[in-house]
Amino acid sequence: MGGYDIRLPDWTLLFDGPVNAASDSSMLETWLIPQLRDRGLLDDVWLQHDGAHFALSVRDVLNERFPGRLIGRGSTTSPAPLTWPTSSPDLTTPDNSLLGIIKGRVAARRYNNNEDLHRTVEDAFHTIIPKMLRRMSQRTWRRIRLCVQHQGAHTDSLDM
């Protein structure tokens, strides 16, 4: 696979109101896709979507914006180009390291409004330096090797 492989973190902290198919589609259309387009990446990115919101409206957005470049559940009528196996362990750096750091910094206080929360999330991402990313990447590769050694098992209890 060429290009970039980007996984959306758990953005539930950033939604106003319920997180559902409509808000997921809206976040894709109003935030993620413009971000990728502005950086000239939209036509190169492979999107990994766990299918938490598997509504047809979300799949339509994903299929339209990431044609042939989607890792996800898929269905018999709308198969994903690269299927994400059910109950598969999360083996991406954001899942294994980055989100824990960000969530730890964001959860350290209460927020009066969504703007404060958004600003804190952005500020937390700005504290991540290249050395931290290298260590996170090394941990991800260690977990991948553990997963292979244990025939696809989850590695959380093995990676201490």
MOCOR-V840623 format. One record per helix or strand. SS is the DSSP state (~ for helix, > for strand). FROM is the first residue (numbers start at 1). LEN is the number of residues. If there is no record, write none. Layout:
BEGIN
ss=SS from=FROM len=LEN
ss=SS from=FROM len=LEN
END
This chain:
BEGIN
ss=> from=4 len=4
ss=~ from=11 len=4
ss=~ from=21 len=18
ss=> from=45 len=4
ss=~ from=56 len=10
ss=> from=70 len=3
ss=> from=82 len=2
ss=~ from=93 len=14
ss=~ from=114 len=13
ss=~ from=130 len=20
END
